[in-house]
């Protein structure tokens, strides 16, 4: 969007050993910064007063959600995120995660309170008028649509949300040197490209480069982030998914993708099961669903404005 950008701090997850989410450290971090967060809410007040927006779009951002909850007079809000599918009765079931799911449902309720929700999904599902929830396709980067997917890739593309998983990739590659791996990670101080071995190359995070390499790869290995899963599905790339430890959102993303038939879910980066994946997935139906994103977003904005009248 060609519009001025102002960046404000927000709540963030804390990780243990650069791998698993630490709920205790995350909560303590939030409590320790409460005065700072109250100042941010006042800054949001100033921004809304100065810009006078007709609608606020909140992409599952907690500070904007708390602003919507605590301000009586403010513009209508559209809260956007795949996490709102946790409130949908047709979403994937994971009874073994019921405690974590309960917490996640409470969290998504808070982030969507007093807002119209657009729940992003890999597939179509009926809306929930009583909860002011519409279901729409992933909203993906325009660069993705300019790529041509190749079905004869000779390498596996790996994306690690946390670089603490790199040791698992290195160990598997050492035992399977016949499989070429290109791995993107966030390791501080690492070079832009590091050749671990003839079969394994590490890359620092680079969105453009990652997308281009995804178009040419055979399989995608990642930590079950919704956008990465959606981009791979659009390109027809089968997925090997390893959710971040203690991250219920990613655990359910992996189960949902597996049920949708676009990949397999595992608990570690032991990539032996790559052999079970096909070389290419049909993508025509998914692309048609993604093409409807602008229409769904517009419908959510119109519903939010109508509800505020």
N, C-alpha and C positions, 0 to 999 in steps of 0.2 A: 504494500500500500504506500502510495506517495503521500505520506503524512508525517508530521514530527513524531519522534520517538523519545519517550522518557522512561528510563529504567529505574525500577524500585526494587529493593531487596524483598525476599519472601521467605516462607518457611522452607526448610530443606531436610531431606533424609540424611541420617548419619549411618555410616557403614562400618562393619567390623572386618578387619583384615582385607579391606578393599574388595569385599565379596558380598557378605550378607548384610541385610538391613538390621540395625540395632535399634529396637523400639525404645529401650531405656535411654540411650544417648540422644535419640531424636526428640523424645519428650523433654528431657532435661535441657536440651538446646533451645527448644521453644520457650520453656518457662523462664530461662535465663535471659531471653531477649524480649520479654513482654513489653517493657517500656518502649523499645525500638519499634515494635509492631504497632503500638498505639500511635506513634508518630507517623508511621506509614499511612495509617487510616486517615489521619488529618491531611496528609499530602494528597491522598485520593480525593478528599473533600475539595481541596483547592483546585485540583485538575478538573474535576467535574464542574465546579462553579465557573472556571475560566473558559472551558471548551463548550459547555452546554450541549452535550451529546443527546441525540434522540434515543439511542439504544446503547447499552453496554454489552459487549460480547466478552464473556469470560471463559477462556479455555482451561477450565478446571484449575483455576489459580486460587489458593486459599485466601489470600488477603482481599482480593476482589469479592470473594464470596462473603467474607465477614463484613465487608463494607455494605453489601446488599442486604444482609440480615439486620444490621444495626442502624441503618439510615431509613427513616420513614419516608422522607421526600427525596426521591432520586429517580433517574430514568429507569425504564423497564430493562431487565437483564435477561440475556440468553446465555445459559450455562452450557458449554459444549465439551463433551468428553466421552470416550468409550466407556468410562467407568460408570456412567449412569445405566448401563445395561445390567449392572448388579441389582437394580430395582425391577428388572423385567422378569416376569414369570417364565418366559420362554428361553431364558439364558441358560447356559451350560450349568449342570449341577455338580457340586463337589462336596458331598456330605462329610468327607474326611477333613474338610477345612472349615467346619461350621463356626468355630470360634473366631477364626480370622475373618471369615465372611461377614459375621455379625458386626465386627468392628468396621469393616469396609463399607457395609451398607449404611451404618450410622454416619460415617465420614462423607459418603456420597450424598446422603440426605442433607447434611449441613452445607455442603458446597453447592447444592442446588436449591436450598430453601429460598422461598420468595422469588423464584426465577422460573422461566420456561426452559426446559431441558431438551437438548438435542443429543440423544444417545447414539454415538457412532458405532457401527456394527459391520462385521464382515458380510452380513447377509440381511435381507429384509425381514422385518418383524412388525406386527401391528403396534401402533402408538397406544399410549395410555392417557386418555384425556383427563381422567380424574387426578392423575399425578402431574399433568402438564408436561408429559414426556412424548416427544416425537423420536422416531428411529430413522437414522440416516446413514449413508455410506461414509467411509473414511474420507477425510479432507487431506489430500496429498499434494506434495510439492509439484509445481508445474514442470520442473526439469524432468520429472519421471516420465511425463507423457511425450517427451521428445526423444526418448530412447527406443532402440529396436532390440527386442529380446533375442538372444542367440541360443539355439538349442544344442550346440556342439561344444560347449565350454569344457575345458580340460582342467579346471581348478575348482576348489570349494572356497567360498567366501565366508569369513567368520567375523562376527561383530560381538565384542565384549563390552557390556555396559561398565564393568569394573575390571581393571587390569589384574586383579588378584587371581583371575581364572587363567592367566596366561600359562602358568606352570602345567595345567592339565593339557593345554593344547600342545605345548612343547613335548611333554611325555608321550602323548599319543602319536605325534608326528615322528618321533624318534623310532617308534615301533612300526610305523607305516610310511616309510619314505616314498612309496610309489604314488601316494596321494599328494598332489600339490595344494597347499593351503596359503591363502592370503588373509591375514588377520588384522582387523582394525581395533585399536584399543586406546585408552586415555592415560598411558603411563607417563608420569611427569619426568621431564628431562630426556625422554627417549628421542632418537633422531626421527626425522620424517619417514624414513624407510630403513628398516633394519633386517638384514638377511641372516636369520637364525641358522638356516641350513639350506641346501639346494631345494628342499621341498617346502620350507616354511619361511614366509616373509611377513614381518610385522609392519604396519602402517599406523602413523598417528591419525586421529580422527580427522576426516576431511569429507564433508557431505557430498560434494560434487564427484569426487573421485570414487567414493563408496558406491554411489548410484551407478556410475559408468561400469564399475567392475561387477556390480550385481547383474547388469544386463548381459554380461558375457560369461557368467559363472555357470556351473552345473547345479550346485546345491548351495543353499544359504544356511549357515549355522549362526544362531543368535540367542540372546537372552530374553526372548518373548516380549519385547516392547511392541505395542500395538502398531506404531507407524512402520517399523521394520517388517513386521509380519504382513501388513497390508501392501507395502511396496513389492515384496517378494511375490505375493499372490497376483498382483497386477502384471508382473513380468512372467508369471507362470513358473516360478522357481520353487521346487519342493524344499521344505523347511525341516531342520533338525533343531529343536527348541529346548533350551536349558534355562528355566526361570531362575532369576536371582534368588538366593537362599532367603527364606523368611520374608518374601515379597509376594503377598497373596494375589495382588493384581496380576503379576506376571505368571504366577502359577495357574490362574484361571484363564489368562490369555492363551497359554500353551494348550490347556485342555480344550478350549473353544476351537483353536486352530486345528487340533487333531480331530475333533468331532466334525469339523467342517471339511476334512479330508485333504488338507494342504500340507500336512507334515506329521512328524512324530515328536513326542515329548519325552525327555529324559531328565535325570537328576544330576548328571555330570557330563563333562565334555569327553567322555569315552565315545568316540565317533564310529565305533564298529558297525552301528546300525545304519550308517549311510548307505550301505549296500541294499537296504530295503526300499530306498526311495527311487521313484522313477526319474528319468532324465528331464522330464518336462511335465507341467500340469496344464490342462485346458484353462484358458483365462477369459474367454469371450463373455461368459455370463457375469463374472466378477467385474470386468471392465464396464459392462452395461450398467451395473449397479453403481459403480463409482461415478459414472457420468452424470448421475442424478444428484450429486452433492449440492450444486448451486441452488437447485429447486427446493431441496429439503431445508437448506439453510435459510432461504428466503421465507419459507413457510414458518419456520421457528421464529424469525424476526416479526412477521406479521401477527402471529399468535401472541407474542409477548406484548406488542403494542396494543392489540385489542383487549388483552386481559388487564392492562393498566388503565383503561378508560373507565 
